[in-house]
Amino acid sequence: MPETRLVAKLKATSGVTTLVSTRITPGYRKQGTALPAIVYQVYSDRPVNHAGGTTDTSEMRLSVYCMAATYAGSKALAAAVKAAISGWTDSSGSVWHLETQSDDIGDPMPGQDVPEYYAINQEYTVWY
């Protein structure tokens, strides 16, 4: 599956692992887990259809959240992730395309005016 290749690529990219070590998880980040970290999520996986039926090709859309304790840290992590996978052709011949990128800010930490995290959400499309 594409998400398995995504994780392998990120863990094999020193510009990414220098920042997050092995903190790359699916779905969500457990509160209190060290930052920076990457959380990825598949939000669409659909077959490519045509008038004659379904093909053997699918289009997957994934979100990659680049989370850090500071905005600058999230931007640096997002740049490392983008350098690693935007335009990357994986081992199955699938090409990864960065579609959009947006900012996100976590809820304030209890008793503080500082958010729990800053994040850059990157949305990728891959046909496989």
N, C-alpha and C positions, 0 to 999 in steps of 0.2 A: 504494500500500500504506500501511496505517496507520503503519508505522514511519518512512516518508519524511515524512509529515505531522507526526509527533512531533518529529523532528529539526528540521524547518523551524520549528515552533512554539517549541521551546527556543531556537534560534538567533535568533529574532525577539523574545525576551523579555529585556529589559534586566536584570531582576533575576537572571536566570540567566547571561547572557553577561558581566555585570560580575564574576561569580565564576569562570567557567570559560573565558571567551573562546570559542574554537572547539573545546575539548577534549571533544567528544561523539562517542563511537565505538561501533560495534556489537561485541558478543561479549566483548571483553577489553581491558584497558589494558596496553600494553606496559610492562614493569617499568622504572622510572626516569623515566617520562613525568611531566611536571609535574602537581602537584595544586593546586587541586581539579580534578576531572574527572567526567564522566558516562559510564557504560557502560550500554548497553541491550541486551536480548536477548529475542527472541520465544521463549517456551517452549511455546506451544500455539497452534495455528491450526486450528480445526475448523469444518466446515460445520454449519449448523443443519438438522437433519433432523426429519421428522415421519412419520406413518404412510404418507403418500402419496409420500414420497421426499425428495429434498434440495431445500432452498430456495436462493435466490440470496444468502442472508445467511450470514456466518461470524462466529464469536466468536474474537477473538485475546486472548491473555494475554501481557503483557510485563513484564519486570523492568527497573526503572530504578535503577541503582546510583549513589548520590550519594557520591562519594569525596573525602576531604580528609585533610590531614596531622594534623588534630585532630578530636576528637569534636564540639566546638562548630562547627567548620567544616563537618562533614558534616551536622549538624542544620540549619545555616543554608542550605546548598545544597538539602537535602531540602525545606525550607519554601518556597524559591523555586520549585522544580520543582512541588511540590504546588499552589501558588498559580497556576502557569501552566497546568497540565493537568487537575487534578482537577475534574470537572464540565464540562470544556471540550467544546464542540461544534465539531468540525473542519469543514473546507471540504466534506467529503462528507456532512455531516449526522450523522456518528458521534459519540456521546457517550462520553467517557473517564471511567471510574470507578476511583478508588483503592480497592483491595480490602484490602490489608494493607501494613504497614510494619514492618520489623525492623532491628535493628542487626547489623553485621558488623565484625570486626576482622581486619586482615591479619596475616600472619606477621611476627615480629620481624625488624627489619633486622639484617644480619650484624654481630655484635659489639656489639649494643645491646639495651637492654630496651624499646625503643620499637617499636610496630608500624609497618609500612611505610605503612599507611593506616587510617583509620576510614571506615566506610560505612553509609549508611542504604539499605536495599533496599526500594523501593516496587514493589508489584505492581499493575498496572492491567489492567482488562478493557475492551475496546472491541468493539462489534458493528459490522460494516461489510458 
